[in-house]
Amino acid sequence: MRQHVNPLSRFFQLPLSLPCKSILFRHSHYPIHIDIGSAKGEFLFELASKYSEWNFLGLEIREPLVSSSERKRKELGLENLKFLFCNVNVSLDEWLSDLDYNQLKRVSIQFPDPWFKRKHFKRRVLKKSLLNSIARYMSKDGELFIQSDIFKLTESMTNVIDNSTYFDRKDLEGLKWLDKNPYDAYTDREFFVMGKNLPIYRAMYIRNSKIFIN
């Protein structure tokens, strides 16, 4: 069951001043992977445990999920991982501006709320403004990974990215979708869908060398 919150409601439109990287991470100079819509955090728990010389940040609009993920993170003693509550379309750009040059290496957006009705499409997370924020601060050859079990939603996200001049889709030798998660780590939703033997639509994009222009 997907527990929706309306990101356009007044409460979620209030900008939050997110803690700077030096407060969040013990080694604040490490490369950063941001997972947008981190949900229960299973994907990042696995990655943070495997890659100690990376910092991982999970951003989630459902505050109870952030609280539970943070409790588990502290129990595991993972100092290269943090979960924060925010609406990324309101609060992320300012936080990214604090990063060192070329520090943002990866962004993933996995199984975001689909908002099926056309009148609700404006509530979907990946908008041109968010993509531009990512492009502005991501290092050359940085990775933008998206996936969903909803074809129309993945198609909508790829359309936004394909219309950008800052990202190139990774060549799959004639295939349209990746056949597995390239990071060998999985979200709770991903495990559920794979268990049902249902299709998942995945795409990887690479930040090209074009300089960002506002």
C-alpha positions as CSV (number, residue, x, y, z in Angstrom):
1,M,0.0,0.0,0.0
2,R,1.4,3.4,-1.0
3,Q,0.8,6.1,1.7
4,H,0.5,9.3,-0.3
5,V,1.1,12.8,1.0
6,N,0.2,15.8,-1.2
7,P,3.6,17.5,-1.9
8,L,1.7,20.6,-3.0
9,S,-0.2,21.2,0.2
10,R,0.8,24.3,2.2
11,F,2.7,22.3,4.9
12,F,5.0,20.6,2.4
13,Q,5.6,23.9,0.5
14,L,7.4,25.4,3.5
15,P,11.2,25.4,2.8
16,L,13.3,23.5,5.3
17,S,16.9,24.5,6.1
18,L,18.6,21.1,5.9
19,P,21.7,20.4,8.1
20,C,24.9,21.0,6.2
21,K,27.1,18.0,5.2
22,S,29.7,18.7,7.9
23,I,27.0,18.1,10.5
24,L,25.5,15.1,8.8
25,F,28.6,13.0,8.0
26,R,31.7,12.2,9.9
27,H,33.8,12.4,6.7
28,S,32.0,15.2,4.9
29,H,34.4,15.2,2.0
30,Y,33.4,11.8,0.7
31,P,31.4,11.5,-2.6
32,I,27.7,11.6,-2.1
33,H,24.8,9.4,-3.3
34,I,21.3,10.9,-2.8
35,D,18.3,8.6,-2.8
36,I,15.1,10.7,-3.4
37,G,12.1,9.0,-1.8
38,S,14.1,6.7,0.4
39,A,11.0,5.1,2.0
40,K,12.2,2.5,4.6
41,G,15.8,3.0,3.6
42,E,16.6,-0.7,2.8
43,F,18.5,0.3,-0.4
44,L,20.7,2.8,1.4
45,F,21.3,0.5,4.4
46,E,22.8,-2.1,2.1
47,L,25.0,0.4,0.2
48,A,26.2,2.3,3.2
49,S,27.3,-1.0,4.8
50,K,29.2,-2.0,1.7
51,Y,30.8,1.3,0.8
52,S,32.4,3.0,3.8
53,E,34.1,5.7,1.7
54,W,30.9,7.1,0.3
55,N,28.3,9.2,2.0
56,F,24.6,8.3,1.5
57,L,21.6,10.6,2.0
58,G,18.0,9.5,2.0
59,L,15.4,12.1,1.4
60,E,11.8,11.3,2.2
61,I,8.5,13.3,2.4
62,R,6.8,10.9,4.8
63,E,8.2,11.9,8.2
64,P,7.4,8.7,10.1
65,L,9.5,6.7,7.6
66,V,12.4,9.1,8.2
67,S,12.1,8.6,12.0
68,S,12.1,4.8,11.7
69,S,15.0,4.8,9.2
70,E,17.0,7.1,11.5
71,R,16.4,4.8,14.5
72,K,17.7,1.8,12.5
73,R,20.7,3.7,11.2
74,K,21.8,4.6,14.7
75,E,21.3,1.0,15.8
76,L,23.6,-0.1,13.0
77,G,26.2,2.7,13.7
78,L,26.4,3.8,10.1
79,E,28.1,7.2,10.1
80,N,28.2,7.5,6.3
81,L,24.3,7.5,6.1
82,K,21.6,10.0,7.0
83,F,17.9,10.3,6.4
84,L,16.2,13.6,6.3
85,F,12.5,14.8,6.0
86,C,11.8,17.3,3.3
87,N,10.1,18.0,0.0
88,V,13.0,17.9,-2.4
89,N,11.3,20.2,-4.9
90,V,11.3,22.9,-2.2
91,S,14.4,22.3,-0.1
92,L,17.1,20.4,-2.0
93,D,18.6,23.1,-4.2
94,E,19.9,25.1,-1.3
95,W,21.5,22.0,0.4
96,L,23.2,21.0,-2.9
97,S,24.8,24.5,-3.1
98,D,26.8,23.7,0.0
99,L,28.6,20.7,-1.6
100,D,32.1,20.7,-2.8
101,Y,32.7,20.8,-6.6
102,N,32.1,17.4,-8.1
103,Q,31.0,15.9,-4.8
104,L,27.6,14.8,-5.9
105,K,28.2,11.6,-7.8
106,R,24.9,9.7,-7.8
107,V,21.2,10.4,-7.5
108,S,18.5,7.7,-7.5
109,I,14.7,8.1,-7.7
110,Q,13.0,4.7,-7.2
111,F,9.4,3.8,-7.2
112,P,8.1,7.3,-6.5
113,D,4.4,7.9,-5.9
114,P,2.7,7.5,-9.4
115,W,-0.2,10.0,-8.9
116,F,-2.2,8.2,-11.7
117,K,-4.9,10.9,-12.4
118,R,-3.8,13.4,-15.0
119,K,-4.9,16.3,-12.7
120,H,-2.4,15.1,-10.2
121,F,0.6,14.7,-12.5
122,K,1.9,18.0,-11.1
123,R,2.4,16.2,-7.8
124,R,5.0,13.8,-9.3
125,V,8.4,14.3,-7.9
126,L,10.6,14.6,-11.0
127,K,10.0,18.0,-12.4
128,K,12.2,20.1,-14.7
129,S,13.2,22.3,-11.8
130,L,14.4,19.4,-9.7
131,L,16.3,17.9,-12.6
132,N,18.0,21.3,-13.2
133,S,19.1,21.4,-9.5
134,I,20.6,18.0,-9.9
135,A,22.3,18.9,-13.1
136,R,23.7,22.1,-11.7
137,Y,25.6,20.4,-8.9
138,M,26.3,16.9,-10.2
139,S,29.8,16.0,-11.3
140,K,30.6,15.2,-14.9
141,D,29.9,11.5,-15.5
142,G,27.7,11.4,-12.4
143,E,24.8,8.9,-12.4
144,L,21.1,9.5,-12.3
145,F,19.2,6.2,-11.8
146,I,15.4,5.9,-12.0
147,Q,13.1,2.9,-11.8
148,S,9.4,2.1,-11.2
149,D,7.0,-0.8,-11.7
150,I,4.6,1.7,-13.3
151,F,5.4,2.0,-17.0
152,K,3.6,5.3,-17.6
153,L,5.4,6.8,-14.6
154,T,8.8,5.7,-15.8
155,E,8.0,6.9,-19.3
156,S,7.1,10.3,-17.8
157,M,10.4,10.5,-15.9
158,T,12.4,9.5,-19.0
159,N,10.6,12.2,-21.0
160,V,11.6,14.9,-18.5
161,I,15.2,13.7,-18.5
162,D,15.4,13.1,-22.3
163,N,14.2,16.7,-22.9
164,S,17.2,17.9,-20.8
165,T,20.5,18.8,-22.5
166,Y,22.5,17.8,-19.4
167,F,22.0,14.0,-19.2
168,D,22.6,11.2,-21.7
169,R,21.0,7.9,-21.4
170,K,23.4,5.0,-20.9
171,D,23.8,2.8,-24.0
172,L,22.1,-0.6,-23.4
173,E,23.1,-2.0,-26.7
174,G,19.6,-1.8,-28.2
175,L,17.7,-2.6,-25.0
176,K,15.3,0.1,-23.7
177,W,15.5,-0.8,-20.0
178,L,18.1,-2.1,-17.6
179,D,17.4,-5.7,-16.6
180,K,18.6,-5.3,-12.9
181,N,19.4,-2.7,-10.4
182,P,23.0,-1.6,-11.2
183,Y,24.0,-1.1,-7.6
184,D,23.1,-4.6,-6.5
185,A,21.0,-3.2,-3.6
186,Y,17.2,-3.2,-3.5
187,T,14.4,-1.1,-2.1
188,D,11.6,-2.7,-0.1
189,R,9.2,-2.0,-3.0
190,E,11.6,-3.6,-5.4
191,F,11.8,-6.8,-3.4
192,F,8.0,-6.9,-3.4
193,V,7.6,-6.4,-7.1
194,M,10.3,-9.0,-7.9
195,G,8.6,-11.4,-5.6
196,K,5.5,-11.1,-7.7
197,N,7.5,-11.6,-10.9
198,L,6.3,-8.3,-12.3
199,P,8.2,-6.0,-14.7
200,I,10.4,-3.2,-13.4
201,Y,11.4,-0.4,-15.8
202,R,14.9,1.0,-15.0
203,A,17.1,3.6,-16.8
204,M,20.5,5.0,-16.1
205,Y,21.5,8.5,-17.2
206,I,25.0,10.0,-17.2
207,R,25.7,13.7,-16.5
208,N,27.4,15.0,-19.7
209,S,30.0,17.8,-19.9
210,K,27.7,20.6,-20.8
211,I,28.0,23.5,-18.4
212,F,24.7,24.3,-16.6
213,I,23.1,27.6,-17.6
214,N,20.2,29.0,-15.6
